[in-house]
Amino acid sequence: MKTKLTILFISVIFFGYSQTEILKSSISCGGVTTAVGNLKLIYSIGENAIQERVVGSLQLSEGFLNPIPIGVVLGTDDFLELEGIRVYPNPTVDYVNLKFDSVSDYEIALFDIVGKQLASYKSNNIDFKIDMNPFTSGVYFINIKDTINKQFKVFRILKK
């Protein structure tokens, strides 16, 4: 009986410790931007960390970023990929310019890295400008939907 209790105690300690280590080092649970001197690291929610490195006060978790599929729309309407649009400059500091090849009714939405909608716009011009000054440095997504031609496109923008 004493041997069984000892084995059970050692097993609980071993499996409890290894479970804590797996949760700590293999799954990133949020999106953050970290800067140390001139080095800036950005990671996103859901990144699976493969290895961690610590150098002084800097900690780096290496892993895989899961890309967001471009041109995929969830819903009942069928949308094609929007073509004939330029988005510049990327990366940007203050403004993002959108230049369309044709006039249509465009719905434009700006999202942060975690999917929170920050702004929405409507335009029926060939040129449109988004002011990025109110937003912090990071990665943003611009969703553009042409409601007349049923076309859709997503652009990833880096704000410095």
DRENTORKOL-3810 file (N, C-alpha, C; in nm, 4 decimals):
REM DRENTORKOL-3810
@n.u->0.0824; n.v->-0.1187; n.w->0.0000; ca.u->0.0000; ca.v->0.0000; ca.w->0.0000; c.u->0.0873; c.v->0.1258; c.w->0.0000
@n.u->0.1941; n.v->0.1211; n.w->0.0778; ca.u->0.2841; ca.v->0.2353; ca.w->0.0867; c.u->0.3513; c.v->0.2603; c.w->-0.0486
@n.u->0.3856; n.v->0.1544; n.w->-0.1191; ca.u->0.4486; ca.v->0.1664; ca.w->-0.2510; c.u->0.3523; c.v->0.2278; c.w->-0.3512
@n.u->0.2248; n.v->0.1860; n.w->-0.3473; ca.u->0.1243; ca.v->0.2403; ca.w->-0.4386; c.u->0.1031; c.v->0.3901; c.w->-0.4136
@n.u->0.0977; n.v->0.4310; n.w->-0.2880; ca.u->0.0814; ca.v->0.5727; ca.w->-0.2546; c.u->0.2022; c.v->0.6534; c.w->-0.3014
@n.u->0.3214; n.v->0.5980; n.w->-0.2861; ca.u->0.4424; ca.v->0.6671; ca.w->-0.3309; c.u->0.4407; c.v->0.6844; c.w->-0.4825
@n.u->0.4044; n.v->0.5795; n.w->-0.5560; ca.u->0.3968; ca.v->0.5881; ca.w->-0.7020; c.u->0.2895; c.v->0.6888; c.w->-0.7440
@n.u->0.1743; n.v->0.6856; n.w->-0.6772; ca.u->0.0676; ca.v->0.7814; ca.w->-0.7072; c.u->0.1141; c.v->0.9241; c.w->-0.6805
@n.u->0.1805; n.v->0.9472; n.w->-0.5695; ca.u->0.2306; ca.v->1.0803; ca.w->-0.5354; c.u->0.3316; c.v->1.1298; c.w->-0.6386
@n.u->0.4250; n.v->1.0457; n.w->-0.6785; ca.u->0.5256; ca.v->1.0833; ca.w->-0.7785; c.u->0.4593; c.v->1.1086; c.w->-0.9134
@n.u->0.3609; n.v->1.0275; n.w->-0.9502; ca.u->0.2896; ca.v->1.0459; ca.w->-1.0778; c.u->0.2154; c.v->1.1787; c.w->-1.0805
@n.u->0.1474; n.v->1.2124; n.w->-0.9707; ca.u->0.0735; ca.v->1.3390; ca.w->-0.9640; c.u->0.1701; c.v->1.4564; c.w->-0.9760
@n.u->0.2806; n.v->1.4512; n.w->-0.9093; ca.u->0.3797; ca.v->1.5593; ca.w->-0.9171; c.u->0.4354; c.v->1.5684; c.w->-1.0585
@n.u->0.4715; n.v->1.4542; n.w->-1.1182; ca.u->0.5301; ca.v->1.4556; ca.w->-1.2531; c.u->0.4310; c.v->1.5067; c.w->-1.3563
@n.u->0.3109; n.v->1.4522; n.w->-1.3596; ca.u->0.2126; ca.v->1.4925; ca.w->-1.4600; c.u->0.1614; c.v->1.6339; c.w->-1.4343
@n.u->0.1470; n.v->1.6727; n.w->-1.3099; ca.u->0.1057; ca.v->1.8104; ca.w->-1.2790; c.u->0.2100; c.v->1.9113; c.w->-1.3237
@n.u->0.3381; n.v->1.8805; n.w->-1.3033; ca.u->0.4467; ca.v->1.9704; ca.w->-1.3443; c.u->0.4550; c.v->1.9790; c.w->-1.4961
@n.u->0.4488; n.v->1.8633; n.w->-1.5640; ca.u->0.4608; ca.v->1.8656; ca.w->-1.7101; c.u->0.3413; c.v->1.9363; c.w->-1.7729
@n.u->0.2224; n.v->1.9258; n.w->-1.7166; ca.u->0.1055; ca.v->1.9971; ca.w->-1.7695; c.u->0.1261; c.v->2.1475; c.w->-1.7569
@n.u->0.1799; n.v->2.1924; n.w->-1.6443; ca.u->0.2074; ca.v->2.3347; ca.w->-1.6257; c.u->0.3084; c.v->2.3837; c.w->-1.7277
@n.u->0.4118; n.v->2.3071; n.w->-1.7546; ca.u->0.5129; ca.v->2.3479; ca.w->-1.8513; c.u->0.4558; c.v->2.3554; c.w->-1.9916
@n.u->0.3707; n.v->2.2616; n.w->-2.0300; ca.u->0.3113; ca.v->2.2650; ca.w->-2.1639; c.u->0.2293; c.v->2.3922; c.w->-2.1808
@n.u->0.1457; n.v->2.4236; n.w->-2.0844; ca.u->0.0628; ca.v->2.5430; ca.w->-2.0953; c.u->0.1468; c.v->2.6694; c.w->-2.0973
@n.u->0.2553; n.v->2.6703; n.w->-2.0220; ca.u->0.3375; ca.v->2.7909; ca.w->-2.0131; c.u->0.4171; c.v->2.8162; c.w->-2.1403
@n.u->0.4740; n.v->2.7111; n.w->-2.2005; ca.u->0.5702; ca.v->2.7354; ca.w->-2.3068; c.u->0.5220; c.v->2.7020; c.w->-2.4469
@n.u->0.4054; n.v->2.6408; n.w->-2.4637; ca.u->0.3711; ca.v->2.6015; ca.w->-2.5989; c.u->0.2498; c.v->2.6734; c.w->-2.6570
@n.u->0.1771; n.v->2.7496; n.w->-2.5787; ca.u->0.0613; ca.v->2.8184; ca.w->-2.6342; c.u->0.0642; c.v->2.9646; c.w->-2.5916
@n.u->0.0664; n.v->3.0509; n.w->-2.6896; ca.u->0.0591; ca.v->3.1941; ca.w->-2.6643; c.u->-0.0871; c.v->3.2320; c.w->-2.6508
@n.u->-0.1220; n.v->3.3103; n.w->-2.5508; ca.u->-0.2633; ca.v->3.3355; ca.w->-2.5252; c.u->-0.3067; c.v->3.4780; c.w->-2.5561
@n.u->-0.2287; n.v->3.5562; n.w->-2.6257; ca.u->-0.2724; ca.v->3.6919; ca.w->-2.6566; c.u->-0.1860; c.v->3.7553; c.w->-2.7613
@n.u->-0.2271; n.v->3.8706; n.w->-2.8066; ca.u->-0.1494; ca.v->3.9436; ca.w->-2.9050; c.u->-0.0867; c.v->4.0654; c.w->-2.8416
@n.u->0.0431; n.v->4.0822; n.w->-2.8604; ca.u->0.1151; ca.v->4.1919; ca.w->-2.7964; c.u->0.2268; c.v->4.2393; c.w->-2.8888
@n.u->0.2601; n.v->4.3657; n.w->-2.8762; ca.u->0.3779; ca.v->4.4201; ca.w->-2.9414; c.u->0.4781; c.v->4.4537; c.w->-2.8326
@n.u->0.6019; n.v->4.4051; n.w->-2.8474; ca.u->0.7060; ca.v->4.4298; ca.w->-2.7492; c.u->0.8241; c.v->4.4968; c.w->-2.8173
@n.u->0.8780; n.v->4.6002; n.w->-2.7555; ca.u->0.9933; ca.v->4.6692; ca.w->-2.8137; c.u->1.1052; c.v->4.6761; c.w->-2.7113
@n.u->1.2271; n.v->4.6422; n.w->-2.7543; ca.u->1.3468; ca.v->4.6558; ca.w->-2.6729; c.u->1.4503; c.v->4.7224; c.w->-2.7629
@n.u->1.4805; n.v->4.8483; n.w->-2.7334; ca.u->1.5722; ca.v->4.9229; ca.w->-2.8194; c.u->1.5134; c.v->4.9387; c.w->-2.9581
@n.u->1.5874; n.v->4.8981; n.w->-3.0603; ca.u->1.5394; ca.v->4.9055; ca.w->-3.1975; c.u->1.4676; c.v->4.7787; c.w->-3.2422
@n.u->1.4626; n.v->4.6758; n.w->-3.1575; ca.u->1.4000; ca.v->4.5495; ca.w->-3.1922; c.u->1.2541; c.v->4.5507; c.w->-3.1504
@n.u->1.1637; n.v->4.5172; n.w->-3.2423; ca.u->1.0210; ca.v->4.5134; ca.w->-3.2139; c.u->0.9661; c.v->4.3769; c.w->-3.2522
@n.u->0.8951; n.v->4.3127; n.w->-3.1612; ca.u->0.8359; ca.v->4.1821; ca.w->-3.1851; c.u->0.6845; c.v->4.1934; c.w->-3.1761
@n.u->0.6160; n.v->4.1315; n.w->-3.2716; ca.u->0.4701; ca.v->4.1307; ca.w->-3.2732; c.u->0.4256; c.v->3.9855; c.w->-3.2854
@n.u->0.3339; n.v->3.9417; n.w->-3.1964; ca.u->0.2776; ca.v->3.8092; ca.w->-3.2127; c.u->0.1268; c.v->3.8182; c.w->-3.1955
@n.u->0.0583; n.v->3.7177; n.w->-3.2454; ca.u->-0.0871; ca.v->3.7239; ca.w->-3.2482; c.u->-0.1498; c.v->3.6165; c.w->-3.1619
@n.u->-0.2792; n.v->3.6313; n.w->-3.1386; ca.u->-0.3544; ca.v->3.5316; ca.w->-3.0638; c.u->-0.3564; c.v->3.4017; c.w->-3.1416
@n.u->-0.3363; n.v->3.2917; n.w->-3.0728; ca.u->-0.3435; ca.v->3.1616; ca.w->-3.1348; c.u->-0.2139; c.v->3.1119; c.w->-3.1932
@n.u->-0.1046; n.v->3.1786; n.w->-3.1681; ca.u->0.0234; ca.v->3.1356; ca.w->-3.2220; c.u->0.0748; c.v->3.0194; c.w->-3.1389
@n.u->0.1120; n.v->2.9114; n.w->-3.2033; ca.u->0.1683; ca.v->2.7963; ca.w->-3.1342; c.u->0.3189; c.v->2.8139; c.w->-3.1232
@n.u->0.3668; n.v->2.8273; n.w->-3.0004; ca.u->0.5095; ca.v->2.8486; ca.w->-2.9790; c.u->0.5825; c.v->2.7162; c.w->-2.9870
@n.u->0.6959; n.v->2.7165; n.w->-3.0544; ca.u->0.7776; ca.v->2.5963; ca.w->-3.0667; c.u->0.8911; c.v->2.5996; c.w->-2.9657
@n.u->0.9505; n.v->2.7158; n.w->-2.9475; ca.u->1.0659; ca.v->2.7265; ca.w->-2.8602; c.u->1.0700; c.v->2.8664; c.w->-2.8013
@n.u->1.1160; n.v->2.8781; n.w->-2.6786; ca.u->1.1303; ca.v->3.0082; ca.w->-2.6150; c.u->1.2772; c.v->3.0400; c.w->-2.5944
@n.u->1.3127; n.v->3.1664; n.w->-2.6171; ca.u->1.4489; ca.v->3.2143; ca.w->-2.5936; c.u->1.4398; c.v->3.3351; c.w->-2.5020
@n.u->1.5305; n.v->3.3423; n.w->-2.4039; ca.u->1.5358; ca.v->3.4552; ca.w->-2.3130; c.u->1.6770; c.v->3.5112; c.w->-2.3174
@n.u->1.6875; n.v->3.6414; n.w->-2.3509; ca.u->1.8153; ca.v->3.7114; ca.w->-2.3525; c.u->1.7945; c.v->3.8387; c.w->-2.2715
@n.u->1.8497; n.v->3.8424; n.w->-2.1528; ca.u->1.8284; ca.v->3.9580; ca.w->-2.0656; c.u->1.6807; c.v->3.9718; c.w->-2.0320
@n.u->1.6219; n.v->4.0889; n.w->-2.0622; ca.u->1.4805; ca.v->4.1109; ca.w->-2.0340; c.u->1.3921; c.v->4.0814; c.w->-2.1542
@n.u->1.4503; n.v->4.0332; n.w->-2.2639; ca.u->1.3762; ca.v->4.0043; ca.w->-2.3861; c.u->1.3438; c.v->3.8563; c.w->-2.3941
@n.u->1.2160; n.v->3.8238; n.w->-2.4137; ca.u->1.1723; ca.v->3.6862; ca.w->-2.4275; c.u->1.1084; c.v->3.6707; c.w->-2.5647
@n.u->1.1522; n.v->3.5718; n.w->-2.6417; ca.u->1.1023; ca.v->3.5481; ca.w->-2.7764; c.u->1.0451; c.v->3.4082; c.w->-2.7836
@n.u->0.9177; n.v->3.3979; n.w->-2.8256; ca.u->0.8553; ca.v->3.2687; ca.w->-2.8495; c.u->0.8467; c.v->3.2490; c.w->-2.9995
@n.u->0.9190; n.v->3.1496; n.w->-3.0502; ca.u->0.9159; ca.v->3.1209; ca.w->-3.1927; c.u->0.7970; c.v->3.0303; c.w->-3.2215
@n.u->0.7363; n.v->3.0466; n.w->-3.3390; ca.u->0.6234; ca.v->2.9609; ca.w->-3.3705; c.u->0.5667; c.v->2.9885; c.w->-3.5073
@n.u->0.4435; n.v->2.9463; n.w->-3.5276; ca.u->0.3756; ca.v->2.9597; ca.w->-3.6549; c.u->0.2637; c.v->3.0615; c.w->-3.6423
@n.u->0.2593; n.v->3.1587; n.w->-3.7342; ca.u->0.1473; ca.v->3.2502; ca.w->-3.7412; c.u->0.0473; c.v->3.1928; c.w->-3.8396
@n.u->-0.0764; n.v->3.1773; n.w->-3.7952; ca.u->-0.1792; ca.v->3.1264; ca.w->-3.8840; c.u->-0.2327; c.v->3.2410; c.w->-3.9675
@n.u->-0.2131; n.v->3.2367; n.w->-4.0998; ca.u->-0.2582; ca.v->3.3475; ca.w->-4.1829; c.u->-0.4089; c.v->3.3515; c.w->-4.1940
@n.u->-0.4624; n.v->3.4707; n.w->-4.2104; ca.u->-0.6052; ca.v->3.4870; ca.w->-4.2347; c.u->-0.6280; c.v->3.4694; c.w->-4.3832
@n.u->-0.7205; n.v->3.3825; n.w->-4.4225; ca.u->-0.7444; ca.v->3.3640; ca.w->-4.5650; c.u->-0.7937; c.v->3.4937; c.w->-4.6282
@n.u->-0.7306; n.v->3.5335; n.w->-4.7356; ca.u->-0.7671; ca.v->3.6558; ca.w->-4.8049; c.u->-0.8765; c.v->3.6229; c.w->-4.9060
@n.u->-0.9812; n.v->3.7049; n.w->-4.9075; ca.u->-1.0872; ca.v->3.6874; ca.w->-5.0048; c.u->-1.1957; c.v->3.5911; c.w->-4.9620
@n.u->-1.1937; n.v->3.5453; n.w->-4.8379; ca.u->-1.2967; ca.v->3.4539; ca.w->-4.7908; c.u->-1.4030; c.v->3.5328; c.w->-4.7165
@n.u->-1.5283; n.v->3.5127; n.w->-4.7519; ca.u->-1.6393; ca.v->3.5819; ca.w->-4.6887; c.u->-1.7335; c.v->3.4774; c.w->-4.6318
@n.u->-1.7705; n.v->3.4929; n.w->-4.5066; ca.u->-1.8681; ca.v->3.4040; ca.w->-4.4471; c.u->-2.0044; c.v->3.4709; c.w->-4.4563
@n.u->-2.1031; n.v->3.4006; n.w->-4.5031; ca.u->-2.2364; ca.v->3.4575; ca.w->-4.5155; c.u->-2.3135; c.v->3.3850; c.w->-4.6240
@n.u->-2.4291; n.v->3.4394; n.w->-4.6569; ca.u->-2.5139; ca.v->3.3739; ca.w->-4.7553; c.u->-2.4892; c.v->3.4216; c.w->-4.8970
@n.u->-2.4385; n.v->3.5434; n.w->-4.9140; ca.u->-2.4122; ca.v->3.5954; ca.w->-5.0476; c.u->-2.2795; c.v->3.5419; c.w->-5.0998
@n.u->-2.2728; n.v->3.5191; n.w->-5.2292; ca.u->-2.1486; ca.v->3.4775; ca.w->-5.2931; c.u->-2.0740; c.v->3.6006; c.w->-5.3414
@n.u->-1.9524; n.v->3.6199; n.w->-5.2933; ca.u->-1.8692; ca.v->3.7326; ca.w->-5.3325; c.u->-1.7458; c.v->3.6805; c.w->-5.4039
@n.u->-1.7050; n.v->3.7504; n.w->-5.5076; ca.u->-1.5818; ca.v->3.7195; ca.w->-5.5786; c.u->-1.4701; c.v->3.8055; c.w->-5.5225
@n.u->-1.3464; n.v->3.7721; n.w->-5.5550; ca.u->-1.2342; ca.v->3.8524; ca.w->-5.5079; c.u->-1.2301; c.v->3.9847; c.w->-5.5833
@n.u->-1.2207; n.v->4.0927; n.w->-5.5085; ca.u->-1.2147; ca.v->4.2272; ca.w->-5.5648; c.u->-1.0780; c.v->4.2492; c.w->-5.6279
@n.u->-1.0781; n.v->4.2913; n.w->-5.7519; ca.u->-0.9532; ca.v->4.3194; ca.w->-5.8215; c.u->-0.9536; c.v->4.4650; c.w->-5.8658
@n.u->-0.8383; n.v->4.5150; n.w->-5.9068; ca.u->-0.8305; ca.v->4.6516; ca.w->-5.9557; c.u->-0.8280; c.v->4.7543; c.w->-5.8444
@n.u->-0.7581; n.v->4.7233; n.w->-5.7352; ca.u->-0.7466; ca.v->4.8172; ca.w->-5.6240; c.u->-0.6015; c.v->4.8180; c.w->-5.5760
@n.u->-0.5539; n.v->4.9366; n.w->-5.5430; ca.u->-0.4201; ca.v->4.9526; ca.w->-5.4858; c.u->-0.4336; c.v->5.0147; c.w->-5.3474
@n.u->-0.3593; n.v->4.9616; n.w->-5.2524; ca.u->-0.3569; ca.v->5.0126; ca.w->-5.1154; c.u->-0.2115; c.v->5.0470; c.w->-5.0837
@n.u->-0.1859; n.v->5.1738; n.w->-5.0508; ca.u->-0.0487; ca.v->5.2199; ca.w->-5.0286; c.u->-0.0489; c.v->5.3402; c.w->-4.9354
@n.u->0.0591; n.v->5.3742; n.w->-4.8698; ca.u->0.1818; ca.v->5.2958; ca.w->-4.8529; c.u->0.1618; c.v->5.1870; c.w->-4.7482
@n.u->0.2394; n.v->5.0839; n.w->-4.7589; ca.u->0.2347; ca.v->4.9756; ca.w->-4.6618; c.u->0.3775; c.v->4.9256; c.w->-4.6415
@n.u->0.4378; n.v->4.9507; n.w->-4.5263; ca.u->0.3824; ca.v->5.0054; ca.w->-4.4025; c.u->0.3563; c.v->5.1554; c.w->-4.4124
@n.u->0.2719; n.v->5.2020; n.w->-4.3208; ca.u->0.2334; ca.v->5.3414; ca.w->-4.3203; c.u->0.2640; c.v->5.4045; c.w->-4.1854
@n.u->0.2623; n.v->5.5377; n.w->-4.1845; ca.u->0.2812; ca.v->5.6118; ca.w->-4.0601; c.u->0.1544; c.v->5.6884; c.w->-4.0247
@n.u->0.0918; n.v->5.7514; n.w->-4.1246; ca.u->-0.0229; ca.v->5.8362; ca.w->-4.0939; c.u->-0.1485; c.v->5.8073; c.w->-4.1772
@n.u->-0.1366; n.v->5.7863; n.w->-4.3073; ca.u->-0.2535; ca.v->5.7651; ca.w->-4.3924; c.u->-0.2340; c.v->5.6420; c.w->-4.4804
@n.u->-0.3464; n.v->5.5774; n.w->-4.5140; ca.u->-0.3484; ca.v->5.4687; ca.w->-4.6124; c.u->-0.4376; c.v->5.5146; c.w->-4.7266
@n.u->-0.3854; n.v->5.5087; n.w->-4.8484; ca.u->-0.4601; ca.v->5.5489; ca.w->-4.9673; c.u->-0.5165; c.v->5.4257; c.w->-5.0363
@n.u->-0.6432; n.v->5.4346; n.w->-5.0773; ca.u->-0.7071; ca.v->5.3299; ca.w->-5.1553; c.u->-0.7367; c.v->5.3881; c.w->-5.2927
@n.u->-0.6951; n.v->5.3199; n.w->-5.3967; ca.u->-0.7190; ca.v->5.3666; ca.w->-5.5335; c.u->-0.7879; c.v->5.2536; c.w->-5.6099
@n.u->-0.9129; n.v->5.2798; n.w->-5.6522; ca.u->-0.9935; ca.v->5.1821; ca.w->-5.7240; c.u->-0.9843; c.v->5.2077; c.w->-5.8744
@n.u->-0.9918; n.v->5.1009; n.w->-5.9542; ca.u->-0.9906; ca.v->5.1147; ca.w->-6.1001; c.u->-1.1245; c.v->5.1655; c.w->-6.1540
@n.u->-1.2327; n.v->5.1427; n.w->-6.0813; ca.u->-1.3646; ca.v->5.1851; ca.w->-6.1287; c.u->-1.4477; c.v->5.2391; c.w->-6.0132
@n.u->-1.5496; n.v->5.3160; n.w->-6.0484; ca.u->-1.6415; ca.v->5.3731; ca.w->-5.9490; c.u->-1.7474; c.v->5.2678; c.w->-5.9157
@n.u->-1.7742; n.v->5.2504; n.w->-5.7863; ca.u->-1.8771; ca.v->5.1590; ca.w->-5.7386; c.u->-1.9125; c.v->5.2003; c.w->-5.5966
@n.u->-2.0015; n.v->5.1279; n.w->-5.5320; ca.u->-2.0332; ca.v->5.1530; ca.w->-5.3913; c.u->-1.9467; c.v->5.0605; c.w->-5.3065
@n.u->-1.8523; n.v->5.1198; n.w->-5.2331; ca.u->-1.7586; ca.v->5.0432; ca.w->-5.1530; c.u->-1.7897; c.v->5.0612; c.w->-5.0052
@n.u->-1.7905; n.v->4.9504; n.w->-4.9328; ca.u->-1.7974; ca.v->4.9518; ca.w->-4.7873; c.u->-1.6593; c.v->4.9120; c.w->-4.7376
@n.u->-1.6002; n.v->4.9978; n.w->-4.6549; ca.u->-1.4629; ca.v->4.9790; ca.w->-4.6080; c.u->-1.4661; c.v->4.9690; c.w->-4.4559
@n.u->-1.4007; n.v->4.8678; n.w->-4.4014; ca.u->-1.3954; ca.v->4.8503; ca.w->-4.2558; c.u->-1.2507; c.v->4.8274; c.w->-4.2138
@n.u->-1.2132; n.v->4.8871; n.w->-4.1005; ca.u->-1.0789; ca.v->4.8741; ca.w->-4.0446; c.u->-1.0876; c.v->4.7904; c.w->-3.9170
@n.u->-1.0052; n.v->4.6854; n.w->-3.9094; ca.u->-1.0036; ca.v->4.5956; ca.w->-3.7948; c.u->-0.8640; c.v->4.5891; c.w->-3.7359
@n.u->-0.8561; n.v->4.5670; n.w->-3.6032; ca.u->-0.7251; ca.v->4.5454; ca.w->-3.5410; c.u->-0.6898; c.v->4.3973; c.w->-3.5503
@n.u->-0.5766; n.v->4.3596; n.w->-3.4935; ca.u->-0.5235; ca.v->4.2239; ca.w->-3.5077; c.u->-0.6122; c.v->4.1190; c.w->-3.4414
@n.u->-0.6917; n.v->4.1569; n.w->-3.3421; ca.u->-0.7780; ca.v->4.0594; ca.w->-3.2749; c.u->-0.9187; c.v->4.0559; c.w->-3.3341
@n.u->-0.9434; n.v->4.1357; n.w->-3.4401; ca.u->-1.0721; ca.v->4.1309; ca.w->-3.5077; c.u->-1.1729; c.v->4.2339; c.w->-3.4622
@n.u->-1.1329; n.v->4.3273; n.w->-3.3780; ca.u->-1.2235; ca.v->4.4323; ca.w->-3.3328; c.u->-1.2342; c.v->4.5393; c.w->-3.4416
@n.u->-1.3591; n.v->4.5709; n.w->-3.4797; ca.u->-1.3793; ca.v->4.6735; ca.w->-3.5819; c.u->-1.3551; c.v->4.8108; c.w->-3.5202
@n.u->-1.2649; n.v->4.8869; n.w->-3.5804; ca.u->-1.2268; ca.v->5.0178; ca.w->-3.5300; c.u->-1.2964; c.v->5.1314; c.w->-3.6032
@n.u->-1.3280; n.v->5.1119; n.w->-3.7309; ca.u->-1.3919; ca.v->5.2170; ca.w->-3.8103; c.u->-1.4589; c.v->5.1543; c.w->-3.9309
@n.u->-1.5600; n.v->5.2249; n.w->-3.9837; ca.u->-1.6235; ca.v->5.1820; ca.w->-4.1083; c.u->-1.6511; c.v->5.3059; c.w->-4.1927
@n.u->-1.6412; n.v->5.2880; n.w->-4.3226; ca.u->-1.6561; ca.v->5.3991; ca.w->-4.4166; c.u->-1.7365; c.v->5.3504; c.w->-4.5369
@n.u->-1.7919; n.v->5.4467; n.w->-4.6111; ca.u->-1.8560; ca.v->5.4191; ca.w->-4.7395; c.u->-1.7982; c.v->5.5170; c.w->-4.8399
@n.u->-1.7767; n.v->5.4663; n.w->-4.9613; ca.u->-1.7203; ca.v->5.5511; ca.w->-5.0653; c.u->-1.7736; c.v->5.5071; c.w->-5.2011
@n.u->-1.7917; n.v->5.6035; n.w->-5.2904; ca.u->-1.8245; ca.v->5.5716; ca.w->-5.4294; c.u->-1.7314; c.v->5.6482; c.w->-5.5234
@n.u->-1.6119; n.v->5.6801; n.w->-5.4747; ca.u->-1.5105; ca.v->5.7496; ca.w->-5.5533; c.u->-1.3989; c.v->5.6541; c.w->-5.5928
@n.u->-1.3133; n.v->5.7005; n.w->-5.6810; ca.u->-1.1976; ca.v->5.6203; ca.w->-5.7222; c.u->-1.0880; c.v->5.6258; c.w->-5.6167
@n.u->-1.0779; n.v->5.7376; n.w->-5.5435; ca.u->-0.9756; ca.v->5.7544; ca.w->-5.4399; c.u->-1.0406; c.v->5.7637; c.w->-5.3024
@n.u->-0.9745; n.v->5.7022; n.w->-5.2027; ca.u->-1.0216; ca.v->5.7114; ca.w->-5.0648; c.u->-0.8997; c.v->5.7080; c.w->-4.9738
@n.u->-0.9057; n.v->5.7822; n.w->-4.8634; ca.u->-0.7926; ca.v->5.7911; ca.w->-4.7704; c.u->-0.8411; c.v->5.7569; c.w->-4.6298
@n.u->-0.7647; n.v->5.6720; n.w->-4.5593; ca.u->-0.7951; ca.v->5.6358; ca.w->-4.4204; c.u->-0.6894; c.v->5.6987; c.w->-4.3311
@n.u->-0.7336; n.v->5.7742; n.w->-4.2325; ca.u->-0.6432; ca.v->5.8372; ca.w->-4.1359; c.u->-0.6060; c.v->5.7344; c.w->-4.0295
@n.u->-0.4793; n.v->5.6979; n.w->-4.0224; ca.u->-0.4309; ca.v->5.5989; ca.w->-3.9262; c.u->-0.3706; c.v->5.6635; c.w->-3.8016
@n.u->-0.3686; n.v->5.7961; n.w->-3.7951; ca.u->-0.3091; ca.v->5.8669; ca.w->-3.6811; c.u->-0.3714; c.v->5.8312; c.w->-3.5463
@n.u->-0.5043; n.v->5.8097; n.w->-3.5363; ca.u->-0.5602; ca.v->5.7777; ca.w->-3.4044; c.u->-0.5212; c.v->5.6407; c.w->-3.3498
@n.u->-0.4593; n.v->5.5570; n.w->-3.4327; ca.u->-0.4319; ca.v->5.4192; ca.w->-3.3936; c.u->-0.2847; c.v->5.3996; c.w->-3.3606
@n.u->-0.2583; n.v->5.3061; n.w->-3.2696; ca.u->-0.1212; ca.v->5.2761; ca.w->-3.2276; c.u->-0.0504; c.v->5.1924; c.w->-3.3333
@n.u->0.0782; n.v->5.1778; n.w->-3.3189; ca.u->0.1565; ca.v->5.0943; ca.w->-3.4099; c.u->0.1100; c.v->4.9498; c.w->-3.3996
@n.u->0.1076; n.v->4.8821; n.w->-3.5133; ca.u->0.0664; ca.v->4.7424; ca.w->-3.5130; c.u->0.0144; c.v->4.6991; c.w->-3.6475
@n.u->-0.0483; n.v->4.5810; n.w->-3.6493; ca.u->-0.1029; ca.v->4.5238; ca.w->-3.7712; c.u->-0.2532; c.v->4.5462; c.w->-3.7736
@n.u->-0.3041; n.v->4.5894; n.w->-3.8894; ca.u->-0.4465; ca.v->4.6159; ca.w->-3.9081; c.u->-0.4934; c.v->4.5488; c.w->-4.0365
@n.u->-0.6238; n.v->4.5259; n.w->-4.0459; ca.u->-0.6832; ca.v->4.4683; ca.w->-4.1652; c.u->-0.7869; c.v->4.5648; c.w->-4.2200
@n.u->-0.7820; n.v->4.5863; n.w->-4.3514; ca.u->-0.8802; ca.v->4.6692; ca.w->-4.4201; c.u->-0.9638; c.v->4.5760; c.w->-4.5070
@n.u->-1.0932; n.v->4.5672; n.w->-4.4759; ca.u->-1.1863; ca.v->4.4865; ca.w->-4.5544; c.u->-1.2605; c.v->4.5793; c.w->-4.6489
@n.u->-1.2587; n.v->4.5480; n.w->-4.7765; ca.u->-1.3250; ca.v->4.6309; ca.w->-4.8766; c.u->-1.4277; c.v->4.5445; c.w->-4.9478
@n.u->-1.5520; n.v->4.5923; n.w->-4.9504; ca.u->-1.6600; ca.v->4.5186; ca.w->-5.0153; c.u->-1.7239; c.v->4.6080; c.w->-5.1201
@n.u->-1.7298; n.v->4.5599; n.w->-5.2433; ca.u->-1.7996; ca.v->4.6269; ca.w->-5.3530; c.u->-1.9412; c.v->4.5698; c.w->-5.3548
@n.u->-2.0383; n.v->4.6481; n.w->-5.3064; ca.u->-2.1739; ca.v->4.5961; ca.w->-5.2906; c.u->-2.2483; c.v->4.5820; c.w->-5.4229
@n.u->-2.2110; n.v->4.6571; n.w->-5.5244; ca.u->-2.2788; ca.v->4.6483; ca.w->-5.6538; c.u->-2.2346; c.v->4.5229; c.w->-5.7298
@n.u->-2.1039; n.v->4.5028; n.w->-5.7394; ca.u->-2.0490; ca.v->4.3900; ca.w->-5.8154; c.u->-2.0269; c.v->4.2650; c.w->-5.7310
@n.u->-2.0619; n.v->4.2713; n.w->-5.6029; ca.u->-2.0457; ca.v->4.1602; ca.w->-5.5089; c.u->-1.9034; c.v->4.1050; c.w->-5.5112
@n.u->-1.8100; n.v->4.1941; n.w->-5.4784; ca.u->-1.6691; ca.v->4.1564; ca.w->-5.4698; c.u->-1.6156; c.v->4.1975; c.w->-5.3339
@n.u->-1.5105; n.v->4.1296; n.w->-5.2871; ca.u->-1.4594; ca.v->4.1497; ca.w->-5.1520; c.u->-1.3085; c.v->4.1256; c.w->-5.1517
@n.u->-1.2370; n.v->4.2030; n.w->-5.0695; ca.u->-1.0921; ca.v->4.1819; ca.w->-5.0550; c.u->-1.0477; c.v->4.2314; c.w->-4.9181
@n.u->-0.9467; n.v->4.1654; n.w->-4.8621; ca.u->-0.8892; ca.v->4.2031; ca.w->-4.7330; c.u->-0.7430; c.v->4.2373; c.w->-4.7550
@n.u->-0.6992; n.v->4.3491; n.w->-4.6953; ca.u->-0.5595; ca.v->4.3903; ca.w->-4.7022; c.u->-0.5045; c.v->4.3973; c.w->-4.5612
@n.u->-0.3814; n.v->4.3489; n.w->-4.5438; ca.u->-0.3125; ca.v->4.3583; ca.w->-4.4148; c.u->-0.2191; c.v->4.4789; c.w->-4.4215
@n.u->-0.2311; n.v->4.5689; n.w->-4.3227; ca.u->-0.1545; ca.v->4.6938; ca.w->-4.3194; c.u->-0.0722; c.v->4.6965; c.w->-4.1910
@n.u->0.0522; n.v->4.7402; n.w->-4.2035; ca.u->0.1382; ca.v->4.7599; ca.w->-4.0864; c.u->0.1525; c.v->4.9085; c.w->-4.0621
@n.u->0.1148; n.v->4.9532; n.w->-3.9412; ca.u->0.1320; ca.v->5.0927; ca.w->-3.9031; c.u->0.2546; c.v->5.1017; c.w->-3.8133
@n.u->0.3491; n.v->5.1880; n.w->-3.8537; ca.u->0.4730; ca.v->5.2077; ca.w->-3.7757; c.u->0.4485; c.v->5.3036; c.w->-3.6624
END
